[in-house]
């Protein structure tokens, strides 16, 4: 049976899949990501002003994670402009737990047992199977997806180490890191001008509302992950988080009426079994 922490991380995975579903219909990903980032930045600013600061030892990790997140967000926006990468992107979600496990072993000296190791491999393999089923991914697309997975792994390991140095201030640590999201509207205005950001407020209120809602859900989803990283093995927490891909399949089937093949259902079962291994 999954532990309390594992159950909370699975809830975070559901939140992660949910905000991706919210943004599914928005064609302009840069615009959507910018408004999502504004919502995250506003919440982070209020938390920073009302909470004690994390321990000084964690500040270099906050800065490093913030920079990596900005790079990741820009890469994510670009990924949706290339069909092959858009198809291959779930590979990033599957590869990142393995990379996180390796990074945690190298930089945080974390050891992981055979059963948990098997769970991580099952989750990663199942997610990659979901990504590849019935699709052709070019070498360039696969390489780009693996690079994205490495970026996800990098900020996860940075945050895993940083939050453990924050003197128990995981919420404050998360808020300080999320202040970096104010960089997205700055980048947007620099490229398209302020009118492109504010004019659609009246013309496309539903699009902006979905992006803002996605930002609020997103900050909750990753905030839970950072909280779990205080005490949980980084690879295991990352693997549970990436079960969001399975939740996305379920959401697509239940609410978007998307077809799901038997092979994909089998891959989902493998991922679920891997999650159970992590909970034993």
C-alpha positions as MATLAB code, in Angstrom:
seq = 'XXXXXXXXXXXXXXXXXXXXXXXXXXXXXXXXXXXXXXXXXXXXXXXXXXXXXXXXXXXXXXXXXXXXXXXXXXXXXXXXXXXXXXXXXXXXXXXXXXXXXXXXXXXXXXXXXXXXXXXXXXXXXXXXXXXXXXXXXXXXXXXXXXXXXXXXXXXXXXXXXXXXXXXXXXXXXXXXXXXXXXXXXXXXXXXXXXXXXXXXXXXXXXXXXXXXXXXXXXXXXXXXXXXXXXXXXXXXXXXXXXXXXXXXXXXXXXXXXXXXXXXXXXXXXXXXXXXXXXXX';
ca = [
       0.000    0.000    0.000;
       1.299    3.445   -0.914;
       2.585    5.613    1.910;
       0.978    8.935    2.795;
       3.754   10.816    0.962;
       3.418    8.556   -2.075;
      -0.324    9.179   -2.200;
       0.207   12.940   -2.049;
       2.756   12.760   -4.891;
       0.278   10.728   -6.976;
      -2.235   13.527   -6.345;
       0.401   15.970   -7.609;
       0.719   13.807  -10.737;
      -3.036   14.106  -11.262;
      -2.776   17.893  -10.878;
       0.084   17.935  -13.394;
      -2.007   16.038  -15.944;
      -4.986   18.297  -15.238;
      -3.250   21.572  -15.996;
      -1.842   20.090  -19.196;
      -5.412   19.178  -20.155;
      -6.534   22.750  -19.368;
      -3.941   24.094  -21.796;
      -4.583   21.442  -24.441;
      -6.847   23.665  -26.534;
      -4.655   26.765  -26.456;
      -2.794   27.097  -29.737;
      -0.405   29.879  -28.760;
       1.747   28.039  -26.213;
       4.072   30.996  -25.612;
       1.112   33.232  -24.761;
      -0.452   30.558  -22.544;
       2.810   29.797  -20.756;
       3.315   33.505  -20.134;
      -0.065   33.953  -18.419;
       0.462   30.748  -16.496;
       3.803   32.141  -15.338;
       2.206   35.441  -14.321;
      -0.247   33.554  -12.088;
       2.618   31.550  -10.587;
       4.702   34.691  -10.076;
       1.870   36.542   -8.303;
       1.244   33.663   -5.879;
       4.975   33.218   -5.275;
       5.393   36.926   -4.516;
       2.623   36.901   -1.897;
       4.090   33.797   -0.235;
       7.606   35.262   -0.200;
       6.325   38.430    1.475;
       4.437   36.513    4.163;
       6.728   33.571    4.982;
      10.155   33.307    6.666;
      13.029   32.986    4.224;
      14.609   29.557    3.735;
      18.042   28.944    5.237;
      20.863   30.752    3.470;
      22.514   27.469    2.459;
      19.611   26.785    0.085;
      19.799   30.083   -1.794;
      22.332   28.961   -4.467;
      20.027   26.023   -5.251;
      17.002   28.322   -5.491;
      18.851   30.494   -8.013;
      20.115   27.508  -10.012;
      16.693   25.839  -10.086;
      15.021   29.078  -11.151;
      17.395   29.441  -14.109;
      16.878   25.823  -15.151;
      13.085   26.247  -14.930;
      13.214   29.288  -17.222;
      15.270   27.291  -19.722;
      12.836   24.387  -19.394;
       9.782   26.604  -19.980;
      11.308   28.135  -23.107;
      12.266   24.668  -24.366;
       8.747   23.414  -23.684;
       7.227   26.251  -25.705;
       9.569   25.500  -28.594;
       8.841   21.783  -28.394;
       5.208   22.315  -29.365;
       6.306   23.954  -32.602;
       7.889   20.717  -33.869;
       5.615   17.767  -34.494;
       8.288   15.136  -34.034;
       9.309   16.581  -30.683;
       5.689   17.020  -29.620;
       5.199   13.312  -30.233;
       8.442   12.403  -28.492;
       7.987   14.681  -25.472;
       6.517   11.947  -23.230;
       9.901   10.235  -23.592;
      11.230   13.074  -21.460;
       8.743   12.263  -18.718;
       9.781    8.614  -18.835;
      13.524    9.169  -18.965;
      13.702   11.765  -16.188;
      13.133    9.375  -13.211;
      16.087    7.242  -14.310;
      18.225   10.357  -14.729;
      17.070   11.706  -11.353;
      17.999    8.409   -9.687;
      21.468    8.596  -11.237;
      21.895   12.265  -10.283;
      20.727   11.632   -6.724;
      23.249    8.798   -6.386;
      26.090   10.956   -7.720;
      25.375   14.246   -5.952;
      23.253   13.355   -2.900;
      24.710    9.875   -2.251;
      21.247    8.314   -2.255;
      20.955    4.538   -2.408;
      17.808    2.794   -3.605;
      16.651   -0.761   -2.951;
      16.010   -3.406   -5.639;
      12.214   -3.205   -5.364;
      12.148    0.565   -5.676;
      14.655    0.339   -8.517;
      12.325   -2.082  -10.298;
       9.408    0.306   -9.743;
      11.329    3.214  -11.291;
      12.287    1.102  -14.326;
       8.680   -0.101  -14.762;
       7.298    3.442  -14.588;
       9.915    4.808  -16.998;
       9.493    1.904  -19.416;
       5.708    2.100  -19.327;
       5.692    5.843  -19.978;
       8.096    5.504  -22.907;
       5.902    2.690  -24.298;
       2.895    5.024  -24.093;
       4.883    7.664  -25.993;
       6.114    5.363  -28.744;
       3.010    3.235  -29.287;
       1.925    3.647  -32.910;
       4.231    6.611  -33.508;
       7.408    7.230  -35.429;
       9.868    9.489  -33.659;
      12.834   10.875  -35.557;
      16.339   10.688  -34.151;
      16.375   14.477  -33.740;
      13.017   14.397  -31.948;
      14.097   11.613  -29.613;
      17.357   13.399  -28.813;
      15.508   16.635  -28.086;
      13.058   14.781  -25.825;
      15.896   13.134  -23.909;
      17.511   16.561  -23.527;
      14.247   17.845  -22.049;
      14.217   14.848  -19.716;
      17.730   15.760  -18.618;
      16.519   19.299  -17.855;
      13.642   17.946  -15.759;
      16.076   15.669  -13.931;
      18.481   18.567  -13.355;
      15.988   20.859  -11.632;
      14.549   17.927   -9.654;
      17.965   17.000   -8.230;
      18.791   20.667   -7.557;
      15.507   21.135   -5.687;
      15.912   17.816   -3.876;
      19.231   18.958   -2.433;
      18.199   22.590   -1.969;
      14.984   21.963   -0.043;
      16.863   19.733    2.401;
      19.088   22.726    3.186;
      16.131   25.107    3.651;
      15.679   24.352    7.370;
      12.235   22.835    6.784;
      10.939   25.806    4.795;
       9.741   23.874    1.752;
       6.876   26.296    1.024;
       9.136   29.325    1.215;
      11.804   27.534   -0.861;
       9.195   26.753   -3.541;
       7.938   30.340   -3.620;
      11.423   31.847   -3.929;
      12.216   29.453   -6.778;
       8.951   30.269   -8.549;
       9.806   33.987   -8.544;
      11.921   33.101  -11.587;
       8.680   32.699  -13.553;
       8.427   36.486  -13.771;
      11.086   36.104  -16.481;
       8.491   34.658  -18.886;
       6.342   37.819  -19.269;
       9.561   39.839  -19.628;
      10.660   37.549  -22.469;
       7.189   37.695  -24.036;
       7.027   41.510  -24.008;
      10.585   41.714  -25.353;
       9.617   39.532  -28.324;
       6.021   40.610  -29.063;
       5.441   43.856  -27.185;
       3.147   44.659  -24.262;
       0.055   45.035  -26.470;
       0.253   41.358  -27.449;
       0.095   40.466  -23.771;
      -2.756   42.741  -22.666;
      -5.000   43.132  -25.751;
      -6.337   39.529  -25.592;
      -7.573   40.116  -22.017;
     -10.885   41.329  -23.460;
     -10.837   39.370  -26.709;
      -9.898   35.956  -25.287;
     -10.834   35.915  -21.573;
     -11.478   32.158  -21.496;
      -8.030   31.389  -22.909;
      -6.381   33.573  -20.288;
      -8.562   32.129  -17.529;
      -7.549   28.574  -18.463;
      -3.890   29.583  -18.477;
      -4.165   31.294  -15.086;
      -5.991   28.257  -13.683;
      -3.279   26.034  -15.131;
      -0.632   28.143  -13.418;
      -2.359   27.857  -10.046;
      -2.688   24.086  -10.404;
       0.920   23.838  -11.591;
       2.363   25.640   -8.574;
       0.433   23.292   -6.292;
       1.584   20.215   -8.210;
       5.294   21.003   -8.100;
       5.073   22.457   -4.604;
       3.920   19.034   -3.416;
       6.870   17.423   -5.208;
       9.371   19.754   -3.518;
       7.747   19.020   -0.155;
       8.099   15.275   -0.812;
      11.750   15.683   -1.860;
      12.626   16.749    1.696;
      12.501   13.156    2.889;
      11.702   10.907   -0.066;
      14.219    9.367   -2.459;
      14.485   11.691   -5.458;
      14.183    8.952   -8.069;
      11.089    7.470   -6.436;
       9.394   10.869   -6.042;
      10.209   11.734   -9.664;
       8.855    8.398  -10.909;
       5.575    8.824   -9.027;
       5.249   12.351  -10.369;
       5.673   11.181  -13.952;
       2.685    8.857  -13.631;
       0.922   12.064  -14.721;
       1.322   10.698  -18.251;
      -1.012    7.836  -17.305;
      -3.510   10.270  -15.766;
      -3.350   12.219  -19.035;
      -4.307    9.051  -20.945;
      -7.236    8.478  -18.580;
      -8.388   12.101  -18.812;
      -8.166   11.916  -22.601;
     -10.294    8.760  -22.650;
     -12.914    9.906  -20.120;
     -13.366   13.567  -21.031;
     -11.938   14.024  -24.530;
     -13.245   10.712  -25.937;
      -9.795    9.753  -27.213;
      -9.273    6.133  -28.298;
      -6.900    4.062  -26.155;
      -5.461    0.850  -27.597;
      -4.953   -2.387  -25.696;
      -1.191   -1.890  -25.845;
      -1.510    1.515  -24.247;
      -3.762    0.139  -21.499;
      -1.121   -2.533  -20.845;
       1.569    0.138  -20.564;
      -0.638    1.989  -18.060;
      -0.927   -1.197  -15.999;
       2.891   -1.534  -16.011;
       3.219    2.059  -14.759;
       0.622    1.412  -12.032;
       2.465   -1.738  -10.975;
       5.681    0.271  -10.790;
       3.938    2.782   -8.518;
       2.857   -0.069   -6.255;
       6.494   -1.288   -6.085;
       7.532    2.188   -4.921;
       4.895    2.023   -2.188;
       5.998   -1.316   -0.748;
];
